[in-house]
Amino acid sequence: MKKIIISILTVCGAATASAEVWYVPGWKRTTETNGLAYTSCTNVFKGKVCTFWGWDGNRSWSISAANADAAAKRLATEIAATNTAFRSELVIVGHSLGGRIVARTLADLSRKGVKVGQGILLAPAIPMNDPDVAQIGGGCVHPAIVVVNPKDSVLKYCYDVVGGEGGPALGRNGSPVALVNVVEYAVPKTITDETKIDAAWGRSETVKRVCNHLAAFYFTELQRILDGRPSKSAQVRVPQGRPNLEWKVIDAGVWWGVLDTCGGWKLERNIVTGHCRIISPERKRAAWGQEAPMRTSFNKIREQLSGQETP
């Protein structure tokens, strides 16, 4: 494990250590201490002592995912060995596979009866139905923050479709049910437009939309969340069933019966197969699968539209 500590100094020249932030990078970014992701983290947490918590994640996906799970155990052990005062102020932030590490670390700490100050998961690459997800909130004092993007290209087309982990990524649509001591936020569709990238490729909005899994976009929304002004135009989260490609539906009601409606959204059931689908106001299939999980997903949509869900 490689750790690099950077102290963010105040104008007086003294490091402010009221809290430490440990950043856990994602796949193929585990040595980029001067990269865009870590720079974005230090910009969000100005005035804090930021630690780059490196791990062995520059290998193939399958090996890196296994290494991430092993790294979570090491991180939990390292945190548990610190004193209570330090832990209560510690913030651990992870992106993508780094978010997976933070999720498993918080779950491990919860089982140990240990808590950090707060955990923050940005586009976590972990199945939304993984048993550890339900235990995230027990590993931190303040509510864990999960920032998701239903349009995340990597999670939507690579992880969900070919990831082979038994369920859609938590970083796409969050958990299908409310989690204790956890709040979920979704970025708006305009997040790539609202994030400035200094690199040459950052001048192309098309490229930015394709590369929208990058941590910098999630840090843009995290900054607003921490400032108490999360996006009012956040996307609706639709917990997934089976791997889904969004396409416009053409059925005119012959093969599908409507089970429920809300705000232009529809829950429909196929009269032959019995499986269900959720149709967006744009007439696109947002999710599909067995009836029970699709009803759960539709209830979450209803809660978001009615403003009863936090945020």
Stockholm file with secondary structure:
# STOCKHOLM 1.0

chainA/1-311         MKKIIISILTVCGAATASAEVWYVPGWKRTTETNGLAYTSCTNVFKGKVCTFWGWDGNRSWSISAANADAAAKRLATEIAATNTAFRSELVIVGHSLGGRIVARTLADLSRKGVKVGQGILLAPAIPMNDPDVAQIGGGCVHPAIVVVNPKDSVLKYCYDVVGGEGGPALGRNGSPVALVNVVEYAVPKTITDETKIDAAWGRSETVKRVCNHLAAFYFTELQRILDGRPSKSAQVRVPQGRPNLEWKVIDAGVWWGVLDTCGGWKLERNIVTGHCRIISPERKRAAWGQEAPMRTSFNKIREQLSGQETP
#=GR chainA/1-311 SS CCEEEEECBCTTSCBCCSSEEEEECCTTCTTCTTSHHHHHHHHHTTTSEEEEECCSCSSCHHHHHHHHHHHHHHHHHHHHTSCHHHHHHCEEEEETHHHHHHHHHHHHHHHHTCCBSEEEEESCCSBTTCGGGGGGGGGBSSCEEEEECTTCHIIIIIIHHHCCSSSCBHHHHCCSSCCTTEEEEECBTTHHHHSCCCSGGGGCHHHHHHTTTSHHHHHHHHHHHHTTCCCTTBCCCCCCSSCCCCCBCCCCSSSEEEEEEETTEEEEEETTTCCEEEECTTSBEEEEECHHHHHHHHHHHHHHHHTCSCC
#=GC SS_cons         CCEEEEECBCTTSCBCCSSEEEEECCTTCTTCTTSHHHHHHHHHTTTSEEEEECCSCSSCHHHHHHHHHHHHHHHHHHHHTSCHHHHHHCEEEEETHHHHHHHHHHHHHHHHTCCBSEEEEESCCSBTTCGGGGGGGGGBSSCEEEEECTTCHIIIIIIHHHCCSSSCBHHHHCCSSCCTTEEEEECBTTHHHHSCCCSGGGGCHHHHHHTTTSHHHHHHHHHHHHTTCCCTTBCCCCCCSSCCCCCBCCCCSSSEEEEEEETTEEEEEETTTCCEEEECTTSBEEEEECHHHHHHHHHHHHHHHHTCSCC
//
